[in-house]
Amino acid sequence: MHGEALAHAKYLAYATQAQQVGRTQAAQDFTNAAQTEHMDHFAREADLVGLGSDIAANLRDAINGETNEASVMYPGFAKQAAAENDQAAASAFREIGADEATHLKHFQAALDVVGNPGGGASLPAGVAPTPVAITPGPPRSSGATLANLRTAMQGEAFAYAKYMRYADQARREGNSAVAQLFTNTANIELNEHFATLATLAGLVGTDTNANLQDAINGEQHEADVMYPDYARQADRAGNPQAANLFREIAGDEKTHQQTFQRALAAS
């Protein structure tokens, strides 16, 4: 699931770069693949593992994640970046950590309201995101800080996908206020945090063809190695439902690989 969430966020970033340089078809190919990774692959894998429960349980899960990010992960990453004299990354980590502390307070307040609906307290809506543009280019960090940036990007991409799922679950339960809180928080994770980290990590190349080749390499690995291996493991474990899903996703990833190869050949 983490890989599908990251692919979704990365392909959207690649699509923006391609659109900016007039590679309209490549941009559409990236966008289509991104939607498949999120709305199909991530969603069905999440269904299989039972990601998400009732509203209170989902809020508690979000609280646990935000607590770790606000009090442990991002402060630690900021300290490491400062030790490496990477002030830009240190500042970004501190700012994102502060945002996560705000998210934590919002989720705690929401859980209080859900647990005591007659208490008269209002449920926070969260903060609408201010989208950050990803600047294509090489990594601006190195060493442990670059590794931490990549770890954080994966976490933010997963948080987006998970919170959007939690928003859908809240909406189905008739709680539009919690759904809005999860949606706003998810959009900050993707459109502010992930984007900021992506620029520092050099996620997006300035050459669309290089981005296509990166996508081809990733899709080929998933189609030929990772998902077939997962399917064999599921077969051995006596889980045909998971095995069939992994084989189906492998086929989708092969289709993505071929689509990106055509876009590269057409350049």
C-alpha positions in Angstrom: 0.0 0.0 0.0 2.8 2.4 0.8 4.3 1.9 -2.7 1.0 2.6 -4.4 0.4 5.7 -2.3 3.9 7.0 -3.2 3.4 6.2 -6.9 0.2 8.2 -6.9 1.9 11.2 -5.4 5.0 10.9 -7.6 3.1 10.5 -10.8 1.0 13.5 -10.1 4.2 15.5 -9.7 5.6 14.0 -12.9 2.4 14.9 -14.7 2.7 18.6 -13.7 6.3 18.7 -15.0 5.3 17.2 -18.3 2.4 19.6 -18.7 4.6 22.5 -18.0 6.9 21.6 -20.9 4.1 20.8 -23.3 4.2 17.0 -23.1 0.5 16.7 -22.9 0.2 13.0 -23.6 2.9 12.1 -21.1 1.1 14.3 -18.5 -2.2 12.4 -19.2 -0.4 9.0 -19.0 1.1 10.0 -15.6 -2.3 11.3 -14.3 -4.1 8.1 -15.4 -1.6 5.9 -13.8 -1.7 7.9 -10.6 -5.4 7.5 -10.3 -5.2 3.8 -10.9 -2.5 3.5 -8.2 -4.7 5.3 -5.6 -8.3 4.6 -6.5 -7.8 1.0 -7.6 -4.6 -0.6 -6.2 -4.3 1.2 -2.9 -8.1 1.0 -2.3 -8.3 -2.7 -3.0 -5.2 -3.6 -1.0 -6.6 -1.5 1.9 -9.9 -3.4 1.6 -8.0 -6.7 1.8 -6.2 -5.7 5.0 -9.2 -4.0 6.5 -7.6 -0.5 6.7 -10.0 1.7 8.6 -12.7 1.0 11.1 -15.3 3.2 12.8 -14.8 7.0 13.1 -13.4 6.9 16.6 -10.9 4.2 15.8 -9.8 6.0 12.7 -9.3 9.2 14.7 -7.3 7.3 17.3 -5.1 5.9 14.5 -4.5 9.4 13.1 -3.7 10.7 16.6 -1.1 8.0 17.1 0.5 8.8 13.7 0.5 12.5 14.2 1.9 12.1 17.7 4.9 10.2 16.4 5.5 12.7 13.6 5.2 15.8 15.7 7.2 14.6 18.7 9.7 12.1 17.4 10.1 11.8 13.6 10.2 15.3 12.4 12.2 16.8 15.4 14.7 14.0 14.9 15.0 14.7 11.1 15.4 18.4 11.8 18.2 17.7 14.3 20.0 15.5 11.8 19.6 18.1 9.0 21.0 20.8 11.3 24.0 18.6 12.2 24.7 18.2 8.5 24.4 22.0 8.1 21.3 21.6 5.8 19.3 24.6 7.1 16.7 24.4 4.3 15.8 20.8 5.2 16.0 21.5 8.9 13.6 24.4 8.5 11.2 22.3 6.4 11.2 19.4 8.9 10.5 21.8 11.8 7.6 23.5 9.9 6.0 20.2 8.9 6.4 18.9 12.5 4.6 22.0 13.7 1.8 21.3 11.2 1.5 17.7 12.4 1.2 19.0 16.0 -1.8 21.1 14.8 -3.3 18.1 13.1 -2.9 16.2 16.3 -4.8 18.8 18.2 -7.6 18.8 15.6 -7.9 15.0 15.7 -7.9 15.0 19.5 -10.7 17.6 19.6 -12.7 15.7 17.0 -12.4 12.5 19.0 -13.6 14.3 22.1 -16.7 15.6 20.1 -17.4 12.1 18.7 -17.1 10.6 22.1 -19.4 13.2 23.7 -21.8 14.4 21.0 -24.0 16.3 23.4 -21.1 18.2 25.0 -21.6 21.3 23.0 -18.1 21.4 21.6 -17.6 22.1 17.9 -15.6 19.8 15.7 -12.7 21.4 13.9 -12.7 21.5 10.1 -9.0 21.6 9.8 -7.1 24.1 7.6 -7.5 24.4 3.9 -4.2 23.7 2.1 -2.0 26.3 0.4 -0.6 24.2 -2.4 3.2 24.3 -2.9 4.7 24.0 -6.3 7.4 21.3 -6.7 10.5 22.7 -8.3 12.1 20.1 -10.7 15.8 19.6 -10.3 18.5 17.6 -8.5 18.5 16.8 -4.8 19.3 19.8 -2.6 20.2 17.5 0.3 22.5 14.5 0.7 23.5 11.8 3.2 21.2 10.9 6.0 19.0 14.0 5.4 18.3 12.9 1.9 17.3 9.5 3.2 15.1 11.2 5.8 13.4 13.3 3.1 12.6 10.2 1.1 11.2 8.5 4.2 9.1 11.5 5.0 7.8 11.7 1.4 6.6 8.1 1.6 4.9 8.9 5.0 3.1 12.0 3.7 1.9 10.2 0.5 0.6 7.3 2.6 -1.1 9.7 5.1 -2.9 11.4 2.1 -4.2 8.1 0.8 -5.2 6.8 4.3 -6.9 10.0 5.4 -8.9 10.2 2.2 -10.0 6.7 2.9 -11.0 7.7 6.4 -12.9 10.7 5.0 -14.9 8.4 2.7 -15.7 6.1 5.6 -16.8 9.0 7.8 -19.0 10.3 4.9 -20.6 6.9 4.5 -21.4 7.0 8.3 -23.1 10.4 7.8 -20.4 12.5 9.6 -19.6 15.2 7.1 -17.6 17.2 9.6 -15.1 14.4 10.3 -14.9 13.7 6.6 -14.0 17.4 6.0 -11.3 17.3 8.7 -9.7 14.2 7.2 -10.0 15.7 3.7 -8.4 19.0 4.6 -5.6 17.3 6.5 -5.0 14.8 3.6 -4.6 17.7 1.2 -2.1 19.4 3.4 -0.1 16.2 3.6 0.1 15.9 -0.2 -0.1 19.4 -1.5 2.1 21.2 1.1 4.2 18.6 2.9 5.0 16.1 0.2 5.6 18.9 -2.3 8.0 20.7 0.0 9.9 17.5 0.6 9.9 16.6 -3.0 11.7 19.7 -4.1 14.4 19.2 -1.5 14.8 15.5 -2.4 15.0 16.2 -6.1 12.0 13.9 -6.8 11.1 15.4 -10.2 13.6 15.7 -12.9 13.7 18.6 -15.4 13.6 16.1 -18.3 10.3 14.4 -18.9 12.0 11.5 -20.5 14.1 10.9 -17.4 10.9 10.9 -15.3 9.3 8.4 -17.8 12.3 6.2 -17.6 12.1 6.2 -13.8 8.5 5.3 -14.0 9.3 2.5 -16.5 11.9 1.0 -14.2 9.6 1.1 -11.2 6.6 -0.4 -13.1 8.8 -3.1 -14.6 10.1 -4.2 -11.1 6.6 -4.3 -9.7 5.1 -6.2 -12.7 7.9 -8.7 -13.1 9.3 -9.2 -9.6 7.5 -7.7 -6.7 3.8 -8.5 -7.3 4.5 -12.0 -8.7 6.6 -12.7 -5.6 3.8 -11.4 -3.4 1.3 -13.6 -5.3 3.5 -16.7 -4.7 3.7 -15.9 -1.0 0.0 -15.5 -0.8 -0.5 -18.9 -2.6 1.8 -20.6 -0.1 -0.1 -19.0 2.7 -3.4 -20.3 1.4 -4.8 -16.8 0.5 -6.1 -17.0 -3.0 -7.9 -13.7 -2.8 -4.7 -11.8 -2.1 -2.8 -13.9 -4.7 -5.3 -13.1 -7.4 -5.3 -9.4 -6.5 -1.5 -9.3 -6.6 -1.5 -10.9 -10.1 -4.1 -8.5 -11.3 -2.1 -5.5 -10.1 1.0 -7.0 -11.7 -0.9 -6.9 -15.0 -1.9 -3.3 -14.5 1.7 -2.3 -13.7 2.9 -4.0 -16.9 0.3 -2.0 -18.8 1.6 1.2 -17.1 5.2 0.2 -18.1 4.2 -0.2 -21.7 2.2 3.1 -21.8 5.2 4.9 -20.4 7.5 3.2 -22.9 5.3 4.4 -25.8 5.4 7.9 -24.4 9.2 7.8 -24.2 9.4 6.4 -27.8 7.2 9.1 -29.1 9.4 11.9 -27.8 
